[in-house]
Amino acid sequence: GAGGGDGKAFLPGAAAALGGCVLSGTFLSGMGAISLEGLLTAGEAVPFVGEVCKLLHRLKKYADDFHDTDEECRRLSVWCLGMMGSFSRLAKENTQIDDGMKSLLQATRTSVKEMYDLVVARRNSGEGGAGRAYNFWTTGTYLEKAKLVKDKIQRALDALMLRVSVDTRLDVQKVLQRTDRLPAMDEKLDMVLQGLGVIDAKIDQLLKFMERRSKKDARHEKRNDILSHYAIARDKIKLDAEPFASGGSCLVYAGRFHNQEVAVKVIHLSKRTFKQVQGLNEGFRREMGILCKIAHPHVIRTFGACMDDAMELMVIMELAERGTLRDLLKARRATLTNLERIRYVQ
């Protein structure tokens, strides 16, 4: 993020360089300074979510003051910005905060406040020198508190992510993946203290990792382009009242799309855990990326998908009114010759 003064989106000096690397490819890096500042300000205005964001901002602002001398403060600053951005993005689609969500957010706020107090007390105690500074960030007290805060934040974000669109959920998940290890200071500083040779090796590993990630991101972008092309708005689909078939994770309804009879495969997400929803979303996107590209007279056509409802996913397909091929063959007690099989797959 870039900005000026004490802006929420502002990362000073070396923290900005670190943030540019860590947050590269996320929705945060794609936003201009003014847009990002507006998003974070809007997040702070949301009840309960805003209280967490304001404390994260305080922690970030404190860390910013020492970005010149503490690598740990630079890491903390970037992490705070990632969490503020994630909460603010999710808050845009969470207009109703129920009692359970309030309780989660209040517990998160308390935990972030405790972390802030711990970090400030460390600086105010007058500890100095690289060795003692390093010792603070790698003490059991700090690492346990950092882990507790991360866990509380993750639980709150997971709950909020169940109520947003698929695209928003994926955007936030990417930020969380990129910032996940920043607060665990012992995982990098021990390598930094071993010397420049190790640092050079780590940089080389980082470059290779970023290259692999770039290729992976390119594949995701290509898949998302395909899905965007075949996206269908929910209000364009009319479903029958009752499903006519069911599978392991879905119900299948007859329906209408552009005055055409269609089959609509519906995957309900409301009663699933976050990990189940995450797995279903990933599998759904992979499947749709393949199905939408298939055009063959002997394969059921896929018209597109509806992904704008956080509680369900839909696939809109050609309706095979005579039932399944298996049922048809069974009813006729027929078998296909090898020549007929070859003809059907050509």
C-alpha positions as a Markdown table, in Angstrom:
| # | Residue | x | y | z |
|---|---|---|---|---|
| 1 | Gly | 0.0 | 0.0 | 0.0 |
| 2 | Ala | 1.1 | 3.5 | -0.5 |
| 3 | Gly | -0.1 | 6.7 | 0.9 |
| 4 | Gly | 1.0 | 9.6 | 3.0 |
| 5 | Gly | 1.2 | 10.8 | 6.6 |
| 6 | Asp | -0.5 | 8.4 | 9.1 |
| 7 | Gly | -2.9 | 7.0 | 6.5 |
| 8 | Lys | -4.1 | 3.5 | 7.3 |
| 9 | Ala | -2.9 | 2.2 | 4.0 |
| 10 | Phe | 0.5 | 3.8 | 4.3 |
| 11 | Leu | 3.6 | 1.5 | 4.7 |
| 12 | Pro | 6.8 | 3.5 | 5.3 |
| 13 | Gly | 10.2 | 2.8 | 3.7 |
| 14 | Ala | 11.4 | -0.8 | 4.0 |
| 15 | Ala | 7.9 | -1.9 | 5.2 |
| 16 | Ala | 6.6 | -0.8 | 1.9 |
| 17 | Ala | 9.2 | -2.9 | 0.1 |
| 18 | Leu | 8.3 | -5.9 | 2.2 |
| 19 | Gly | 4.6 | -5.3 | 1.7 |
| 20 | Gly | 5.0 | -5.0 | -2.1 |
| 21 | Cys | 6.6 | -8.4 | -2.1 |
| 22 | Val | 4.3 | -10.2 | 0.3 |
| 23 | Leu | 1.0 | -8.7 | -0.9 |
| 24 | Ser | 1.9 | -8.9 | -4.6 |
| 25 | Gly | -1.0 | -10.4 | -6.6 |
| 26 | Thr | -3.6 | -9.8 | -3.9 |
| 27 | Phe | -6.6 | -7.5 | -4.1 |
| 28 | Leu | -4.7 | -5.1 | -1.8 |
| 29 | Ser | -1.9 | -4.6 | -4.3 |
| 30 | Gly | -4.3 | -4.0 | -7.1 |
| 31 | Met | -5.9 | -1.0 | -5.3 |
| 32 | Gly | -4.7 | 2.5 | -5.5 |
| 33 | Ala | -3.8 | 4.4 | -2.3 |
| 34 | Ile | -7.0 | 6.4 | -2.2 |
| 35 | Ser | -9.2 | 3.3 | -2.9 |
| 36 | Leu | -7.4 | 1.3 | -0.2 |
| 37 | Glu | -7.6 | 4.1 | 2.3 |
| 38 | Gly | -11.4 | 4.3 | 1.6 |
| 39 | Leu | -11.8 | 0.6 | 2.1 |
| 40 | Leu | -10.0 | 0.6 | 5.4 |
| 41 | Thr | -11.9 | 3.7 | 6.6 |
| 42 | Ala | -15.2 | 2.0 | 5.7 |
| 43 | Gly | -14.2 | -1.1 | 7.6 |
| 44 | Glu | -13.6 | 0.9 | 10.7 |
| 45 | Ala | -17.1 | 2.3 | 10.5 |
| 46 | Val | -18.7 | -1.2 | 10.7 |
| 47 | Pro | -19.9 | -2.1 | 14.2 |
| 48 | Phe | -17.7 | -4.7 | 16.0 |
| 49 | Val | -15.6 | -5.3 | 12.9 |
| 50 | Gly | -14.5 | -1.7 | 13.1 |
| 51 | Glu | -13.3 | -2.1 | 16.7 |
| 52 | Val | -10.9 | -4.9 | 15.6 |
| 53 | Cys | -9.7 | -2.8 | 12.6 |
| 54 | Lys | -9.1 | 0.2 | 14.8 |
| 55 | Leu | -6.9 | -1.8 | 17.1 |
| 56 | Leu | -5.0 | -3.4 | 14.2 |
| 57 | His | -4.4 | 0.2 | 12.9 |
| 58 | Arg | -3.0 | 1.2 | 16.3 |
| 59 | Leu | -0.7 | -1.8 | 16.3 |
| 60 | Lys | 0.4 | -1.1 | 12.8 |
| 61 | Lys | 1.0 | 2.7 | 13.4 |
| 62 | Tyr | 3.1 | 1.8 | 16.5 |
| 63 | Ala | 5.1 | -0.7 | 14.4 |
| 64 | Asp | 5.6 | 1.9 | 11.6 |
| 65 | Asp | 7.5 | 4.1 | 14.1 |
| 66 | Phe | 10.3 | 1.5 | 14.3 |
| 67 | His | 10.4 | 0.2 | 10.8 |
| 68 | Asp | 13.9 | 1.6 | 10.3 |
| 69 | Thr | 15.5 | -0.5 | 13.1 |
| 70 | Asp | 13.3 | -3.5 | 13.5 |
| 71 | Glu | 12.6 | -6.0 | 10.7 |
| 72 | Glu | 10.0 | -7.5 | 13.1 |
| 73 | Cys | 8.1 | -4.2 | 13.1 |
| 74 | Arg | 8.1 | -4.1 | 9.3 |
| 75 | Arg | 6.7 | -7.6 | 9.3 |
| 76 | Leu | 4.1 | -6.7 | 11.9 |
| 77 | Ser | 3.1 | -3.6 | 9.9 |
| 78 | Val | 2.5 | -5.5 | 6.7 |
| 79 | Trp | 0.6 | -8.2 | 8.6 |
| 80 | Cys | -1.7 | -5.6 | 10.2 |
| 81 | Leu | -2.4 | -4.0 | 6.9 |
| 82 | Gly | -3.3 | -7.4 | 5.4 |
| 83 | Met | -5.7 | -8.2 | 8.3 |
| 84 | Met | -7.3 | -4.7 | 8.2 |
| 85 | Gly | -7.8 | -5.1 | 4.5 |
| 86 | Ser | -9.3 | -8.6 | 4.9 |
| 87 | Phe | -11.8 | -7.5 | 7.6 |
| 88 | Ser | -12.8 | -4.4 | 5.7 |
| 89 | Arg | -13.4 | -6.3 | 2.4 |
| 90 | Leu | -15.5 | -8.9 | 4.2 |
| 91 | Ala | -17.4 | -6.2 | 6.1 |
| 92 | Lys | -18.8 | -4.8 | 2.8 |
| 93 | Glu | -20.9 | -8.0 | 2.4 |
| 94 | Asn | -21.7 | -8.6 | 6.0 |
| 95 | Thr | -24.4 | -6.1 | 6.8 |
| 96 | Gln | -25.9 | -8.3 | 9.6 |
| 97 | Ile | -23.7 | -9.2 | 12.6 |
| 98 | Asp | -25.5 | -11.8 | 14.7 |
| 99 | Asp | -24.8 | -12.5 | 18.4 |
| 100 | Gly | -22.3 | -15.4 | 17.6 |
| 101 | Met | -20.4 | -13.1 | 15.3 |
| 102 | Lys | -20.3 | -10.3 | 17.8 |
| 103 | Ser | -18.9 | -12.6 | 20.4 |
| 104 | Leu | -16.1 | -13.8 | 18.1 |
| 105 | Leu | -15.2 | -10.2 | 17.1 |
| 106 | Gln | -15.2 | -9.0 | 20.7 |
| 107 | Ala | -12.8 | -11.9 | 21.7 |
| 108 | Thr | -10.6 | -11.0 | 18.7 |
| 109 | Arg | -10.6 | -7.3 | 19.8 |
| 110 | Thr | -9.5 | -8.2 | 23.3 |
| 111 | Ser | -6.7 | -10.5 | 22.0 |
| 112 | Val | -5.4 | -7.8 | 19.6 |
| 113 | Lys | -5.4 | -5.3 | 22.4 |
| 114 | Glu | -3.3 | -7.6 | 24.6 |
| 115 | Met | -0.8 | -8.1 | 21.8 |
| 116 | Tyr | -0.6 | -4.3 | 21.3 |
| 117 | Asp | 0.0 | -3.8 | 25.1 |
| 118 | Leu | 2.7 | -6.5 | 25.1 |
| 119 | Val | 4.6 | -4.9 | 22.1 |
| 120 | Val | 4.3 | -1.4 | 23.5 |
| 121 | Ala | 5.5 | -2.6 | 27.0 |
| 122 | Arg | 8.5 | -4.2 | 25.4 |
| 123 | Arg | 9.6 | -0.9 | 23.8 |
| 124 | Asn | 8.7 | 1.2 | 26.9 |
| 125 | Ser | 10.8 | -1.1 | 29.1 |
| 126 | Gly | 13.9 | 0.4 | 27.5 |
| 127 | Glu | 15.2 | -2.9 | 26.0 |
| 128 | Gly | 17.9 | -2.1 | 23.5 |
| 129 | Gly | 20.4 | -3.9 | 21.2 |
| 130 | Ala | 19.8 | -6.3 | 18.4 |
| 131 | Gly | 20.2 | -9.3 | 20.6 |
| 132 | Arg | 17.7 | -8.3 | 23.2 |
| 133 | Ala | 15.3 | -7.0 | 20.5 |
| 134 | Tyr | 15.5 | -10.4 | 18.8 |
| 135 | Asn | 15.0 | -12.2 | 22.1 |
| 136 | Phe | 11.7 | -10.4 | 22.7 |
| 137 | Trp | 10.3 | -11.4 | 19.3 |
| 138 | Thr | 11.2 | -15.0 | 19.8 |
| 139 | Thr | 10.2 | -15.4 | 23.5 |
| 140 | Gly | 7.5 | -17.9 | 24.3 |
| 141 | Thr | 5.4 | -15.0 | 25.6 |
| 142 | Tyr | 5.3 | -13.1 | 22.3 |
| 143 | Leu | 5.1 | -16.2 | 20.1 |
| 144 | Glu | 2.2 | -17.6 | 22.1 |
| 145 | Lys | 0.4 | -14.2 | 22.1 |
| 146 | Ala | 1.0 | -13.9 | 18.3 |
| 147 | Lys | -0.4 | -17.4 | 17.7 |
| 148 | Leu | -3.5 | -16.7 | 19.9 |
| 149 | Val | -4.2 | -13.4 | 18.0 |
| 150 | Lys | -3.8 | -15.2 | 14.7 |
| 151 | Asp | -6.1 | -18.0 | 15.7 |
| 152 | Lys | -8.8 | -15.5 | 17.0 |
| 153 | Ile | -8.5 | -13.5 | 13.8 |
| 154 | Gln | -8.7 | -16.6 | 11.6 |
| 155 | Arg | -11.9 | -17.8 | 13.4 |
| 156 | Ala | -13.6 | -14.4 | 13.0 |
| 157 | Leu | -12.5 | -14.2 | 9.3 |
| 158 | Asp | -13.7 | -17.8 | 8.7 |
| 159 | Ala | -17.1 | -17.0 | 10.1 |
| 160 | Leu | -17.3 | -13.8 | 7.9 |
| 161 | Met | -16.2 | -15.6 | 4.8 |
| 162 | Leu | -19.1 | -18.0 | 5.0 |
| 163 | Arg | -21.5 | -15.1 | 4.2 |
| 164 | Val | -19.8 | -13.5 | 1.2 |
| 165 | Ser | -19.5 | -14.2 | -2.5 |
| 166 | Val | -17.0 | -16.8 | -3.8 |
| 167 | Asp | -14.8 | -14.1 | -5.4 |
| 168 | Thr | -14.5 | -12.1 | -2.2 |
| 169 | Arg | -13.7 | -15.3 | -0.2 |
| 170 | Leu | -10.9 | -16.2 | -2.6 |
| 171 | Asp | -9.5 | -12.7 | -2.5 |
| 172 | Val | -9.3 | -12.7 | 1.3 |
| 173 | Gln | -7.9 | -16.3 | 1.4 |
| 174 | Lys | -5.0 | -15.2 | -0.9 |
| 175 | Val | -4.1 | -12.3 | 1.5 |
| 176 | Leu | -4.2 | -14.7 | 4.5 |
| 177 | Gln | -2.0 | -17.2 | 2.7 |
| 178 | Arg | 0.6 | -14.6 | 1.8 |
| 179 | Thr | 0.7 | -13.0 | 5.3 |
| 180 | Asp | 0.3 | -16.2 | 7.3 |
| 181 | Arg | 3.9 | -16.6 | 8.7 |
| 182 | Leu | 4.7 | -12.9 | 9.2 |
| 183 | Pro | 3.9 | -12.8 | 13.0 |
| 184 | Ala | 6.0 | -16.0 | 13.7 |
| 185 | Met | 9.2 | -14.1 | 14.0 |
| 186 | Asp | 11.3 | -17.1 | 14.9 |
| 187 | Glu | 10.8 | -18.7 | 11.5 |
| 188 | Lys | 12.9 | -16.2 | 9.7 |
| 189 | Leu | 15.1 | -14.2 | 12.0 |
| 190 | Asp | 17.1 | -17.2 | 13.0 |
| 191 | Met | 18.1 | -17.6 | 9.3 |
| 192 | Val | 18.8 | -13.9 | 9.0 |
| 193 | Leu | 21.3 | -14.0 | 12.0 |
| 194 | Gln | 23.3 | -16.8 | 10.4 |
| 195 | Gly | 24.9 | -14.5 | 7.8 |
| 196 | Leu | 24.7 | -13.1 | 4.3 |
| 197 | Gly | 25.3 | -16.4 | 2.6 |
| 198 | Val | 22.2 | -17.8 | 4.0 |
| 199 | Ile | 20.3 | -14.6 | 3.2 |
| 200 | Asp | 21.5 | -14.9 | -0.5 |
| 201 | Ala | 20.3 | -18.5 | -0.5 |
| 202 | Lys | 17.0 | -17.6 | 0.9 |
| 203 | Ile | 16.6 | -14.8 | -1.6 |
| 204 | Asp | 17.3 | -17.3 | -4.4 |
| 205 | Gln | 14.7 | -19.7 | -3.0 |
| 206 | Leu | 12.2 | -16.8 | -2.7 |
| 207 | Leu | 12.7 | -15.8 | -6.3 |
| 208 | Lys | 12.1 | -19.4 | -7.4 |
| 209 | Phe | 9.1 | -19.6 | -5.2 |
| 210 | Met | 7.7 | -16.4 | -6.6 |
| 211 | Glu | 8.3 | -17.7 | -10.2 |
| 212 | Arg | 6.3 | -20.8 | -9.4 |
| 213 | Arg | 3.6 | -18.8 | -7.7 |
| 214 | Ser | 3.4 | -16.4 | -10.7 |
| 215 | Lys | 2.8 | -19.4 | -13.0 |
| 216 | Lys | 0.1 | -20.7 | -10.6 |
| 217 | Asp | -1.5 | -17.3 | -10.4 |
| 218 | Ala | -1.5 | -17.2 | -14.3 |
| 219 | Arg | -3.4 | -20.5 | -14.4 |
| 220 | His | -5.9 | -19.2 | -11.8 |
| 221 | Glu | -6.4 | -16.0 | -13.8 |
| 222 | Lys | -7.0 | -18.0 | -17.0 |
| 223 | Arg | -9.5 | -20.1 | -15.2 |
| 224 | Asn | -11.2 | -17.0 | -13.7 |
| 225 | Asp | -11.4 | -15.5 | -17.1 |
| 226 | Ile | -13.2 | -18.5 | -18.4 |
| 227 | Leu | -15.6 | -18.5 | -15.4 |
| 228 | Ser | -16.3 | -14.8 | -15.8 |
| 229 | His | -17.3 | -15.5 | -19.5 |
| 230 | Tyr | -19.7 | -18.2 | -18.4 |
| 231 | Ala | -21.1 | -16.5 | -15.3 |
| 232 | Ile | -24.9 | -16.4 | -15.1 |
| 233 | Ala | -26.9 | -14.2 | -12.8 |
| 234 | Arg | -29.1 | -16.0 | -10.3 |
| 235 | Asp | -32.2 | -14.0 | -11.3 |
| 236 | Lys | -31.9 | -15.5 | -14.8 |
| 237 | Ile | -32.6 | -19.0 | -13.5 |
| 238 | Lys | -36.1 | -20.3 | -12.7 |
| 239 | Leu | -36.1 | -23.5 | -10.7 |
| 240 | Asp | -38.9 | -26.1 | -10.1 |
| 241 | Ala | -40.0 | -26.4 | -6.5 |
| 242 | Glu | -38.6 | -29.9 | -6.0 |
| 243 | Pro | -35.4 | -31.6 | -7.2 |
| 244 | Phe | -35.7 | -34.5 | -9.6 |
| 245 | Ala | -32.3 | -36.1 | -8.7 |
| 246 | Ser | -29.5 | -35.9 | -6.1 |
| 247 | Gly | -25.8 | -36.6 | -5.9 |
| 248 | Gly | -23.1 | -36.8 | -3.2 |
| 249 | Ser | -23.0 | -33.1 | -2.6 |
| 250 | Cys | -25.8 | -31.6 | -4.7 |
| 251 | Leu | -29.4 | -31.5 | -5.7 |
| 252 | Val | -30.5 | -31.4 | -9.4 |
| 253 | Tyr | -33.5 | -29.3 | -10.4 |
| 254 | Ala | -35.4 | -28.8 | -13.7 |
| 255 | Gly | -35.5 | -25.2 | -14.6 |
| 256 | Arg | -35.6 | -22.5 | -17.3 |
| 257 | Phe | -32.9 | -20.3 | -18.6 |
| 258 | His | -33.6 | -18.0 | -21.6 |
| 259 | Asn | -36.9 | -19.8 | -22.3 |
| 260 | Gln | -35.0 | -23.1 | -22.5 |
| 261 | Glu | -35.5 | -26.2 | -20.3 |
| 262 | Val | -32.3 | -26.8 | -18.4 |
| 263 | Ala | -31.0 | -29.0 | -15.6 |
| 264 | Val | -29.6 | -27.0 | -12.6 |
| 265 | Lys | -27.1 | -28.7 | -10.3 |
| 266 | Val | -27.3 | -26.9 | -6.9 |
| 267 | Ile | -24.6 | -27.2 | -4.2 |
| 268 | His | -25.8 | -25.8 | -0.9 |
| 269 | Leu | -23.1 | -24.3 | 1.4 |
| 270 | Ser | -24.9 | -23.0 | 4.4 |
| 271 | Lys | -24.6 | -26.1 | 6.6 |
| 272 | Arg | -21.0 | -26.9 | 5.8 |
| 273 | Thr | -17.8 | -26.1 | 7.7 |
| 274 | Phe | -15.4 | -23.5 | 6.3 |
| 275 | Lys | -12.9 | -26.2 | 5.1 |
| 276 | Gln | -15.7 | -28.0 | 3.3 |
| 277 | Val | -16.8 | -24.8 | 1.6 |
| 278 | Gln | -13.2 | -24.0 | 0.7 |
| 279 | Gly | -12.8 | -27.5 | -0.8 |
| 280 | Leu | -16.1 | -27.4 | -2.7 |
| 281 | Asn | -15.3 | -23.9 | -4.1 |
| 282 | Glu | -11.9 | -25.0 | -5.4 |
| 283 | Gly | -13.3 | -28.2 | -6.9 |
| 284 | Phe | -16.2 | -26.3 | -8.4 |
| 285 | Arg | -14.0 | -23.8 | -10.2 |
| 286 | Arg | -11.7 | -26.5 | -11.5 |
| 287 | Glu | -14.7 | -28.5 | -12.8 |
| 288 | Met | -16.3 | -25.5 | -14.4 |
| 289 | Gly | -13.1 | -24.5 | -16.0 |
| 290 | Ile | -13.2 | -27.8 | -17.9 |
| 291 | Leu | -16.9 | -28.3 | -18.5 |
| 292 | Cys | -17.4 | -24.8 | -20.0 |
| 293 | Lys | -14.8 | -25.6 | -22.7 |
| 294 | Ile | -16.3 | -28.9 | -23.8 |
| 295 | Ala | -18.3 | -28.8 | -27.0 |
| 296 | His | -19.3 | -32.3 | -28.3 |
| 297 | Pro | -22.6 | -33.6 | -29.7 |
| 298 | His | -22.4 | -36.6 | -27.3 |
| 299 | Val | -21.6 | -34.6 | -24.1 |
| 300 | Ile | -24.2 | -32.7 | -22.1 |
| 301 | Arg | -23.7 | -29.0 | -22.7 |
| 302 | Thr | -22.8 | -26.7 | -19.8 |
| 303 | Phe | -24.3 | -23.2 | -20.3 |
| 304 | Gly | -22.5 | -21.6 | -17.3 |
| 305 | Ala | -22.5 | -21.2 | -13.6 |
| 306 | Cys | -24.1 | -19.0 | -11.0 |
| 307 | Met | -21.6 | -18.0 | -8.2 |
| 308 | Asp | -23.0 | -14.7 | -6.9 |
| 309 | Asp | -24.8 | -16.3 | -3.9 |
| 310 | Ala | -22.5 | -17.0 | -0.9 |
| 311 | Met | -24.9 | -19.8 | 0.2 |
| 312 | Glu | -25.0 | -21.9 | -3.0 |
| 313 | Leu | -23.3 | -22.7 | -6.2 |
| 314 | Met | -25.1 | -23.6 | -9.4 |
| 315 | Val | -24.2 | -25.3 | -12.7 |
| 316 | Ile | -26.7 | -24.7 | -15.6 |
| 317 | Met | -26.7 | -27.6 | -18.0 |
| 318 | Glu | -28.6 | -29.0 | -20.9 |
| 319 | Leu | -31.6 | -31.1 | -19.8 |
| 320 | Ala | -31.5 | -34.8 | -20.9 |
| 321 | Glu | -35.3 | -35.4 | -20.7 |
| 322 | Arg | -35.1 | -39.1 | -21.4 |
| 323 | Gly | -33.0 | -39.8 | -18.2 |
| 324 | Thr | -29.5 | -41.2 | -18.0 |
| 325 | Leu | -27.8 | -43.3 | -20.6 |
| 326 | Arg | -27.4 | -46.1 | -18.0 |
| 327 | Asp | -31.2 | -46.1 | -17.4 |
| 328 | Leu | -31.9 | -46.1 | -21.1 |
| 329 | Leu | -29.7 | -49.1 | -21.8 |
| 330 | Lys | -31.0 | -50.9 | -18.7 |
| 331 | Ala | -34.6 | -50.4 | -19.8 |
| 332 | Arg | -33.9 | -51.7 | -23.3 |
| 333 | Arg | -31.6 | -54.4 | -21.9 |
| 334 | Ala | -29.2 | -53.3 | -24.7 |
| 335 | Thr | -25.5 | -53.3 | -25.0 |
| 336 | Leu | -23.3 | -51.4 | -27.3 |
| 337 | Thr | -20.9 | -53.1 | -29.7 |
| 338 | Asn | -17.3 | -51.9 | -29.8 |
| 339 | Leu | -18.0 | -50.1 | -33.1 |
| 340 | Glu | -21.0 | -48.3 | -31.6 |
| 341 | Arg | -18.9 | -47.2 | -28.6 |
| 342 | Ile | -16.2 | -45.8 | -30.9 |
| 343 | Arg | -18.8 | -44.0 | -33.0 |
| 344 | Tyr | -20.2 | -42.3 | -29.8 |
| 345 | Val | -16.8 | -41.0 | -28.6 |
| 346 | Gln | -15.6 | -39.7 | -32.0 |
